[in-house]
Amino acid sequence: MRRIAIASMTGTVIEFYDFFIYGTAAALVFNKVFFPELGAAAGTALALATFGVAFVARPFGSVLFGHFGDKLGRKRTLVTTLLLMGLSTLAIGLLPTTGTIGILAPILLVILRILQGLAVGGEWAGATLLTAENSPGKTRGKYALFPQLGPSLAFALASATFLTTALTMSNEAFLAWGWRVPFIASVLLVAVGLYVRLAITETAAFRTRDKNVSTRMPVAEVLSTHPRRVLLGAGSTMAVFAFFYIGVTYLTSYGTQNLQLPRTAVLAMGIIGGLVFAATTILGAILSDRVGRRKMIIIGNSLSVVAGIIAFPILDIGTVWSFGLGLAVVLGVVGIAYGPQGAQLPELFPTHYRYTGAGMAYNLAGVLGGGVVPLIATALVASLGSSLAIGILLAGLAAVSLLCTLALPDTDAASIEVRAEPATA
């Protein structure tokens, strides 16, 4: 289980690293190199909109790769998602700017971002099932936390990568070519991830599933049998996405442009924020084995209501350390709910369409919380001139997530059944 858990985490860190370096670049540089004619505010809004395009693609990725993951197996599907993400990220790093090829540059950028969205849409459910379907029920929360560490560690790694480039080159060099380095260098990480994933075997639950229970179209069966669980699971997870993507994309832009903080300081605080998120993710997942998944998610969403109200007054103090504290509040609170969801969402669905069901719930939450909220945040500050409205928006979303969690059934160790029959590799 230790080897499987590390394998799931390694691939997820790499995929989300590729996904997040786009967000950091969109906040720092894409407004200048792909939308130079629009000015700082409009260019940033459109750059963040291209970031949000991937969230529209993510549910389609969960359906596409969920279909093959439920029909052909988790392992083969995860290798495919990693390859798609790696090649798309490399292509972004090599993409000519608008000054070179004109309007074709932002068009290609959006296409590549859609491919990234498809890949990460199929990634989370498969990586989570590697641990959830292999682990003993009483420790499922502990082992399912490993792929849940992917976003937090990837954000810290992405911030560290951009910080390194910022410290080792001038602003002009960073704008000209330095932003490309994290995208191109990710090829090395993808090679490591492929090596790790090819070395693992299929999950126990998939190998020992009842071969007499199958479906031609997993997505159709999910929607006909468990639509309520998909919608409530998405609603329960929505606040996690909203807080997280406000933290990893919008606040990077907010810190440098609105608060006028140095780019290096904002990126350094991003590393700290990512590590705080990792710590609370571990805490929430481990405690879910003791007190229950649903109870921990209720606690996390309840605390998020409070965090939404207090975060922006802290951020607006305007110092580097107040920015770091505010970012830690925004990212730290969501880990309490996010950690248990690695076990809870898979436990809501049967084996023969679990990949599709869990992936759809997770990525629908991504559209509602991660794709839309950063765009609304930009518009709110521009129109109202106050960031407090963003905090109220986050608190309201957390309240909705809390209500959805209360409406979900509690899951437990017996929710994922592994049949007692010989397993084959």
N, C-alpha and C positions, 0 to 999 in steps of 0.2 A: 504494500500500500504506500510505503514511503516513496518508492521509485515511481509509481503511477502518479502520486500527488505532485511530485516535483516535475514530472513530464507534462502534466496538465498545466501547471503554473508557468513553466518555461515558455510553452507555446502561446499561452494567453498574454503573458507579459510582452512578447515580441509583437503579436498582432495588435495589441492596444498601444504599444509604443509607436508603431507605424501609423496608427489611427490618430494618436495625439500630437505627434510632431506636426501634422497638418494643422491642427487647431492652434498650436503655438505660433506657427508660421503665419497663419491667417490673421492672428491678433497683432503680430509684430511687423510683417513685411509684405504680405500678399496685396494689401491695399496699394502699395507703391509699385510693385513689379507687374501686377496683372490688371489693376484698375487705377492707373496713374492720373487719369483725366478727371476723376470724380471728387478729388479733395480728400482730406483725412477722414472726416466723419462718414461721408457717404461711401468712400472706398472701404473703410473698415466694416460698415454694415453689410456691404455686398460680399466682402471676403468671408465674413461670418456666415452669410447666407449660403455660400458654397460649402462651408463646413457643415451646415444643417442639411444640405442635400443628401448626405450619406445616411441621415436618420430616416429619410423617406425610403431609401433603398434597403435599410436593415430588415424590416418585416418581410420583404420579398426574398432577401437572403435566408431568413429563417425558414420560409416555406420551401424554397428551392433546395437548400442543403439539408433541411429537416427531412424532406422526402427521401433523399438518398441515405441520410443517416439512419432513418428508421427502416429502410428497405435493405441496404447493403452493409450497414455497420457504421459505428462511430469513428473508428480509426481512419478508414480510407477517406471519409468525408473531411476529417480534420486536416489531413495532409493536403487536400485540395484547397481548403480555405486559406491555409498558410501560404501556399504557392501563389494564389490569386492576390492576396494582400501584399506579399513581397514584391511581385512584379509590378503591381500598380504603384507602390511607393517608390520604387526605383524610377519608374517612368516620370513621376512628378518631379523627382530630383533632377532629371535630365531635360525637363520641358522648357523650351524657349519662352522668353517673356513676351508681353504685348508689344514692347518696343522692337522686337525682332520679327515676329510673325503676325502681329496685329490681333484682330478679334478672334482668330483661331486659337490663340493661347488660352484665354479664359474658357472657351468652349471645351477644349481638350482637358483642361483642369477639372471642369465639372464632370466630364465622362469618367476620368480616372478616380475622382472622389466617389462617384456612384459605385464603381467596382470595389473600392475600399469598403463602402457600406454593405455591399452584398457579402463580402468576405467576413466582416466582423459580425454580420447578422447570423451567419451560420456557425461562427466560432464559439460563442459563449455556451450555448446549450451542449454542444458536443464535448467541449473541454470539461464542463461541469459534470456531465454524465460519466466521463472517465473515472472520476472519483466517487460520485454519488452511487453509481451502479456497481462499483467494486467494493465499497467500504462496508464494514459491519454496521448495522443500523444504529447501534448505541453510540457510535463515534462518527456518524455520517456528517454531522455539522463540522467537526474538527477537520476531517479530510476534504470536505467540499469547500472549505475556506481557501484552499490553495489556488484554484483558478480564480477565486474572488479577489485574490491579491493582485491579479493582473493589472487592473486599471490604476490602482494606487502606485504600484512600483513602476509601471510604465510612465505615469505622469512625472514621477520623481526623476526617472531616467531621461525623459524627453527634456525636462527643465534643465537637468545637468548637462545634457548635450548642447543645448542652445546657449547655456551659460558659458561653457568652455569655448565655443566659437566666439561669443561676445567678448570674452577676456583675452583672446589671442589674436584678434584682428580689429581693424578700425570699423566704424559704422559704414563707411563707404564700401569696404571689402565685404562686410556682412550682407549689405544690400545687393552687391553685384553678384557674389557667388557663395558667400559663407553659409547662407540659409540652406543651400543645397546639400551640404555635407551630411547632416543627420539623415536625410532621405537616402542618399547613396550608400552611406555606411550601414544602413539597416540590412543590406544584403548579407552581411556577415552574421547578423543575428538570425536571419531566416535560415541560413545554412545550418546553424546550431539547432534551431527548432525542428527542422526536418529530420536531422539525425536522431534527435530524441524521440520524435513521434513515430518514426519508422521502427524503432526498437521495442515499442510496447505492443501488447496483445489487445484483442477486442475485450469489451467489458463483460463481466460475468453475467449480468442480467440479460444482455443481448444474446450471448452465446446460449444461455439456457432458457430463452423465451419459449413459450408454447408455439410450436411451428404451425399448429392448426388455427391459431389466431393471427390473421394477417389482414392487411388492407391494401387495396390498389392505390388509394389516394389518402395518405395520412392527414393532410390538411382538411379534407372533406369530413373525415371521421371526427377530428378534433372539433370542428365547428358544429357538427350535428349532435355530438354527445356532451361536450364540455365547453360551450361558448361562454357560460357564466364564469367559469374558472379562468379562462383566458382573459376576459375583461377585468375581473376583480384582481387577478394576479398582476396585470398591467397597471391598474390603478394603485395597487399597493406599492408598486416599485417606482411609480412616476416621480415621487418626491426625491428619491435617490438620484435619478438622472438629472432633475432640475438643479439640485444643489451642486452636484458634481460638475456638470458642464458650465454652470455659472462660475464655479471655481477655476476650472482648468482652461477655459477660453475667455469668457467675458472679463473676468477679473485681471487677466494678463493685460488686456487692452485698457481696462479701467485704471489699473495701477500706473501704466506708462503715460497714457494720454490725459485722463481726467485728474489724477493725483500728481502727475508730473514726477513720478519716482524714477530713479535710474533703472534701465532695463535689466542690468545685472542684479540689482537688489530684488526686483520682482521675480526673476527667475530663481534666485537663491531661496526666496520665501516659498516658491512653488515646490522645491525639493522638500522643505520642511512640511508643507501642507500634505504632500503625497505620503510622507512617512507617518504623519498623524492619522491619515485615512487608513493606512495599512494597519496601524496599531488597533484602531477601533473595530476594523473588520475582523481581526483575529479575536478580539474580545467578544464581539457579538456572536460569531460562529461557535466558539467554544461554549459559551453560556447557553446557546440554543440546545445543546445536547443535555443540559441539566434542567432548564426551566421551560423549554419548548420553543419552536421556531416562531410561532404566531405571537407569543408573549414578547419576545425580544424585538420583533418587527414593530409591534405596537409601541414599545418603549422608544425605539428609534424614531418613529414618525411623530410621536408626541414631543420629544425633545427638539425635533426639527421645526415644529411650530414656533417654539421659543427662539431657536437659533436664527430663524428667518427675520425676526423682529430686531434682534440685537446686533446682527453681523454688520450691517452697513453703517450704523452710527460709530462702530469701532473702526471700520475701514476709513471712514471720512475724517478721522483725527488727522490722517495725512502723513504720518511718519512711516518709515520702513517697518518698524516693529509692530505698529498698530495694524499695518497691512498684513503682516505675517500672522498676527493673532486673529484678525477677522477671517483670513483665508483658512486658518486651522479650525475655526468654529464652523465655517461652511462645509469643509471637507470632512472634518472629524465626526460630526454628528451623523452623517449618512452611513458611516461604516457600521454603526450599531444595527441598522436594519439590513444593510447590504450583505454583511457576513452570513446571516442565517438563510438568505434567499438562495444561496448556492445549493442548499439541501431542500428548501421548502418548495420552490417552483417545480423541480423534477418530481417531488413526491406527490404533486397534484394530478399526475397523468400516468396512465398505464404504459408498460414497456413498449408496445408496438406502435405507439405514436407519441412517446415521451419527448423525443428530440424536437419534433414539430411543435407540440403543445407548449413546452417550456420556452422554446425559442421565440414563438409568437408572442407570448405574454411579455417576455423580457424586452423584445425589440419594439413592440407596440408602446411600451412605457418609454422607450428611447425616443420615439417620435413625439410623444406628448410632453415629455419632460426635458429631453436633451436637445431636440432639433428646434423646437419652437421657442422655448423660454429665453435663451440668449438673444434671439432677435427681438423679442418683446422687451427685454431689459434695455437694449440699445435705444429702442423707440421711446420707452418711458423716460429715460434720463434726458433724451433730446427734447421731448415735448414738455416735461414737467420741471426739468432742471433740478430734480431731487432724486437721490438714489434710494430714499426710504421706501418708495413705491415698489422697488424690486424686492425688498425685504418682506413687504406685505404680500406681494405675489407669491413668494416662496412659502411663506407661512400658510397661505390659503391652499396651495398645492399639497403641503404636508398634511393639512387637515383632511383633504379629500383622500389622500393615501391612507390616513388613519382609519377613516370610515370604511374604505375598501378592505383593509386588513381585518377589521372587526367582522366583516361579512363573509370572510373566507373560513373554510373548515380548518381545524388544527390537524397537522400532519405529524407522523411519528415514525419510529424505527421500522414498523411493519409496512409502511406505505410503498416501499420498493421491494417486491418479492423476487428472490432468486430461487429458481426451482432446483431441487436436489437431484440433478442428473449429471452425468459425466460432462465435463467441459472440454472443448477442443480449442486449440490455439487459433 
